[in-house]
Amino acid sequence: VLDITHESLIRNWNKLNQWASKEFEYYSTFQDFQKQLNRWKKSGKSNGYLLPIGPLTYFENWYNSCKPNAGWIRRYAETKETQEESVKETEEILADTREFLKKSARKEMVTRAFMKYGPKKIATIAAIVIMLGLTGFYWYDAEQKKNESVIERIRMQAADLMNSPEVN
């Protein structure tokens, strides 16, 4: 805890003002995020309450920039009276935060791929994969129809016929 008593020192300390502004920004974003997180938890962690791409990106940037830990969350979250309950609750909030962001990101994986690479590149890659698959199928089919394999199959069928009691 830092207690600065001279007001002019506080007003003219630019770095302190920047820190305070950034901390207020983190706190405001945390309040918005906590509303979304609580809605998701109240729904039984339903996929329908996961974040869409815009808010997800915003909250991921906040999380990576702020790097909230249990102590930071305990400072701002409304937690229990006792220290033990407070620590347990903040650890739970932190774990839920990570899970919420991770599941939301997984849900938006395809959208992010299209945004990152564009539909033309993805269509090109899909076409190449399909062509390789069809080429493999064609190669397998051609191997089955080769003269040697056809002749071998006919020989095996002829041997089976020769050994059958009906032909004898």
N, C-alpha and C positions, 0 to 999 in steps of 0.2 A: 504494500500500500504506500502510495506516494501522496503526501499532503503538502501542497504548495500554498503558502499563505499570501503571497504578494500577487494581487490581481494583475498588475501590469506585466509581471513575468509570464503569467498564463496567457494573456492576450498576445504577447509578442513572441511566444515560443511556437514557431510555425510547425515544427515537427510534431509537437504535442497536439496541435490542432488537427494535423493530418491523421495522426493515430486515432484521435477521438472521433473524427468523421468516419474513418474506415471502420472503427469498432461499431459505431452506430449503424452504419450500412450493413455490416454483418449481422447485427442483432435484428434489424428490421427484416432482413431476408430470412433469418432463422424463424421469426414469428410467422411469416408467410409459409415457409416450408413446413413448420410444425402443424399448421392447419391442414395442409395436404396429407401429411404423415398420419395425423389423427383420423382423418376421413378414411384413409386406407386401412388403418388398424380397426376402426369401428365396423368396417364392411367385412371383417374376417380376412383381411389381406387379399381381397378380390382383385383379379386382374383388370376389372373394369375401372378401378380407381387408381391405376398406375398413371404416371405422368405422361402427357403427350410430348412430342419432340421439342417444342419451344420451351415450356417450363422445365423440362428435363435438362436441356442444355444450360439454361440459366442456373438451376440449382446445382448442377454438377460443377459449373464454374465457381459458384459460391463455395461449395464444399472443398474444392481443390485449392481455392485461394485462402479461405478461412482456416481450413484444417481443424475443425472442431474436435475437441477431445472431451473426456468426461468432466474435467474441471471447468472448461469453458461452458459446457451445457448446464452444469450445476449452477453456474453463476446466473443464468438467465431463465432456466426452466423452473416451473413451479413444482418443487419436489417436496418430499416428506420432511417432517420435523427432525427425525433422528439422522445422524450422520450415516449410519449403516443403510437405512432405507433410501436415503438420498443417493448414496453411491450406487446402490443396486438399480435404482430407477434411472439414473443417468447412463449407466452402462447399457441398460435395456434400450433407452432412447437412441444411443449411439449405434447399437447393433441393428435396430429397426431402420435407422437412417441409411445405413450401408445396404441393407437388404432391399429397401424401397428403391434406392437409386439403381442398384444392380438389376433388379427385376424390371424396372422401367426401361433401362438401357437395353436389356435383352429383348423386350417387346418391340422396341424401335430399331432393332438391328438392320432390318431390310430397308427401312426408310433412310437410315443413315448411309447405307451402302449406295442407294440411288443418289442421295445428295452428294456423296463424296466422289463417286466415279461417274455418275451420269447414266442415263438409260441407254445411250448408244454403246458405251463400253461394256455394260452388263449384258446387253443383247448380243454383242459380238462374242463375248466370252461364252455365253450360253449356246450360241450357234456353233462355236468351235467344239465345245463339249459334246453337243448332239452329233456333230459330224464325226468326231472320234468314236463315239458309241456306235453309230451306224457303220462306220468303217470296220470296226471290230466284229460286228455282227456279220457283215458281208464276208469278211475274211474267214470266220468260223464256218459260214454256210458254204463257201468255196472249198474249204478243206474237206467238208463232208461229201462234196460232189466230185472230188478228184477221181480219176479213172482207177487209180490203185485201190482206193478205199472202196469204190463201187465193186470192183472185181473181187476184192477180198470178202466183201459182204455176200456176193453171189456164191463164191466158193463155200463159205460157211453154210449158207442156206442149202446148197447142193449136197454138202456132206450130211447135213441133218436129214435131208430127204432120202439119201441113200441108206441111212441107218434106220429109217422109220419102217415099221412092220408092213404098212400098206404098200410100199413100193416093192418089197420083197415078195 
